[in-house]
Amino acid sequence: MQIIVVDALIVERGGRRVLDNLSLTVKAGEIYALLGGNGAGKSTTLSALLGFLKPVSGSLSVAGVDPASNAEAARHKIAYLPENVALYEHLTARENVEYFLALAGEAHGPEEIEAAFDAAGLQAEARDRPLGGYSKGMRQKVAIALAVVRQVPVLLLDEPTSGLDPRATADFNALIGALKERGTAILMVTHDLLGAADCADRIGFLDNGRIVEEVACDQGYDVMALHRRYGEAVAA
């Protein structure tokens, strides 16, 4: 079942066409990695799915909701993890999750929140500490816990492994793998080809606002060949 659908999408910013007939789909229980260099249109794609940018033409859908016409309803279907996780440093992990759940108008009991922290791998002793002393990897675990407890059908990731050490990256890939098994449709935008090959079911290469190539893991990833082609696309 296709959860994210983008069809012939054209988006302009400042009079410049940033997305140029972009088309892609992400199914339930699938991880799709969208790779591209700076200015390729990665962040614009996420902004359109979140309803922050209106398309000039084309269509997009998030779990059956059009974010261009009903952004609030679409965002209720989405958990979004930006490159720099926006959480409140003076609040504890538990307080952050409770606060954002309240903002979303969702009621979840303490047992559900604890189970979400367990699933995200956040140590029990860290859950009642302010986030000011957290590493980036720990902050991501809090954000993933929020996605777990909300049980939304879509997870959007913006450069999720940027700044993480290899152990934290492996932990993160395991976390999103668990969400995939729950049936979450996951779209990650990144410039990290090796990281994408480690976890993605499909990889789409974005250049000048459109997909120029797409490969699937069931075909097997020839990472060196992809690296050469991707490097040429970014340099062009």
C-alpha positions in Angstrom: 0.0 0.0 0.0 1.4 3.4 -1.0 1.5 5.8 1.9 3.5 8.7 0.4 2.7 9.6 -3.2 4.3 12.4 -5.1 3.3 12.8 -8.8 4.8 15.2 -11.3 5.3 17.8 -8.6 6.5 21.2 -9.5 7.5 23.6 -6.7 9.1 27.0 -7.1 10.9 29.1 -4.5 11.9 32.7 -5.1 10.9 32.4 -8.7 13.2 29.4 -9.3 11.9 25.9 -10.0 13.3 23.7 -7.3 11.2 20.5 -7.9 10.7 19.8 -11.5 8.1 17.0 -12.2 9.3 15.0 -9.2 7.6 11.7 -8.8 8.1 9.1 -6.1 6.2 6.7 -3.9 6.9 5.1 -0.5 4.9 2.0 0.7 4.0 1.0 4.1 6.9 -0.8 5.7 9.4 0.6 3.3 12.5 2.8 3.7 13.1 5.1 0.8 16.4 7.2 0.7 16.4 10.3 -1.4 20.0 11.3 -2.2 21.1 14.6 -3.7 23.7 17.3 -3.4 23.1 20.8 -2.0 20.3 22.5 -3.9 19.0 19.3 -5.5 15.6 19.8 -3.8 15.8 17.4 -0.8 14.6 19.8 1.8 12.0 21.3 -0.5 10.5 17.8 -0.9 10.1 17.5 2.9 8.7 21.0 3.1 6.0 20.2 0.5 5.1 16.9 2.3 4.7 18.8 5.5 2.5 21.4 3.8 4.8 24.3 4.2 5.1 24.9 0.4 2.3 24.9 -2.2 3.0 23.2 -5.5 2.7 25.0 -8.8 1.3 21.8 -10.3 1.3 18.1 -9.7 0.0 16.3 -6.6 1.1 14.7 -3.4 -0.5 12.6 -0.7 0.4 11.6 2.8 -1.6 8.6 4.0 -4.5 9.7 1.8 -4.3 13.4 2.8 -3.2 16.2 0.5 -0.8 18.5 2.5 -1.3 21.3 0.0 -5.0 21.6 0.9 -5.0 20.3 4.5 -1.6 20.7 6.0 -2.7 20.2 9.6 -4.4 16.9 8.9 -1.3 15.7 6.9 1.1 16.6 9.8 -1.0 14.5 12.2 0.0 11.5 10.0 3.7 12.4 10.1 6.6 12.2 12.6 9.4 14.5 11.4 13.0 14.2 12.5 15.1 17.2 11.3 18.9 17.2 11.1 19.0 19.1 14.4 16.3 17.7 16.6 14.1 20.6 18.0 13.5 19.6 21.6 13.4 21.7 24.8 16.8 21.4 26.5 15.5 22.4 30.0 12.9 19.7 29.9 13.5 16.0 30.6 13.0 13.4 27.9 9.7 12.4 29.5 8.5 16.0 29.8 9.4 16.6 26.1 7.4 13.6 24.9 4.4 14.5 27.2 4.5 18.1 26.0 4.5 17.2 22.3 1.8 14.6 22.7 -0.3 17.3 24.4 0.3 19.7 21.5 -0.8 16.9 19.1 -4.0 16.4 21.2 -3.1 12.8 21.9 -3.5 11.1 25.3 -1.1 8.2 26.1 -0.5 6.6 29.5 2.9 6.4 31.3 3.2 2.7 30.3 2.9 3.5 26.6 5.6 6.2 27.0 7.9 3.9 28.9 7.4 1.2 26.2 8.3 3.8 23.5 11.5 4.7 25.3 12.4 1.1 25.6 11.8 0.6 21.9 13.9 3.6 21.1 16.7 2.3 23.3 16.9 5.3 25.6 18.5 4.3 28.9 16.1 4.4 31.9 18.4 6.6 33.9 18.4 9.2 31.2 14.7 9.7 30.8 14.3 12.1 33.7 17.4 14.2 32.9 17.2 17.5 31.1 18.1 17.3 27.5 20.8 20.0 27.8 23.4 17.3 28.4 22.2 14.8 25.8 24.3 13.8 22.8 22.8 14.0 19.3 22.2 10.3 19.3 20.3 10.4 22.5 18.1 13.3 21.3 17.2 11.3 18.2 16.1 8.4 20.5 13.7 10.8 22.2 12.3 11.9 18.9 12.0 8.3 17.7 10.2 7.4 21.0 7.7 10.2 20.2 7.2 8.7 16.8 6.7 5.2 18.3 4.2 6.3 20.9 2.2 8.3 18.3 2.0 5.4 15.9 1.9 7.6 12.9 2.1 6.0 9.4 4.8 8.3 8.1 8.3 9.1 9.3 10.3 11.9 7.5 14.1 12.0 8.2 16.4 14.9 7.3 20.1 13.9 7.3 19.4 11.6 10.2 23.0 10.2 10.6 24.8 13.5 10.2 27.2 13.9 13.1 26.7 10.4 14.5 29.5 8.1 15.3 29.5 4.5 13.7 27.9 2.9 16.9 25.2 5.6 17.1 24.5 5.2 13.3 24.1 1.5 13.7 21.7 2.0 16.6 19.7 4.5 14.6 19.5 2.1 11.6 18.2 -0.6 14.0 15.6 1.8 15.3 14.2 2.8 11.9 14.3 -0.9 10.9 12.0 -1.6 13.9 9.6 1.1 12.7 9.7 -0.3 9.2 8.6 -3.7 10.6 5.6 -2.0 12.3 4.5 -0.8 8.8 5.8 2.8 8.9 6.5 4.4 5.6 10.0 6.1 6.0 11.4 8.7 3.7 14.9 9.9 4.5 16.8 12.6 2.6 20.5 12.5 2.8 23.8 12.9 1.0 25.3 9.8 2.7 25.2 7.0 0.0 26.8 4.4 2.2 24.4 5.1 5.1 21.5 4.9 2.7 22.7 1.6 1.2 22.9 0.2 4.8 19.2 0.6 5.5 17.1 1.7 2.5 14.9 -0.6 0.4 15.1 1.8 -2.5 17.4 4.7 -3.3 16.4 7.6 -5.5 19.0 10.0 -6.9 17.7 13.6 -7.0 19.2 16.1 -9.3 17.8 19.5 -10.3 14.5 18.7 -8.7 13.8 15.3 -10.3 14.7 11.6 -9.8 17.4 10.8 -12.4 17.9 7.2 -11.2 16.3 4.7 -8.8 17.6 1.4 -7.5 16.1 -1.2 -5.2 17.9 -3.4 -2.7 16.4 -6.6 -4.1 18.5 -5.9 -7.2 21.6 -5.6 -4.9 23.5 -2.4 -4.4 26.8 -2.0 -6.2 28.0 0.7 -3.9 31.1 1.5 -5.8 29.2 2.0 -9.1 26.6 4.0 -7.3 29.2 6.1 -5.7 30.8 6.9 -9.0 27.4 7.8 -10.6 26.3 9.8 -7.6 29.6 11.7 -7.5 29.3 12.6 -11.1 25.7 13.8 -10.6 26.6 16.0 -7.6 29.6 17.4 -9.4 27.6 18.2 -12.6 
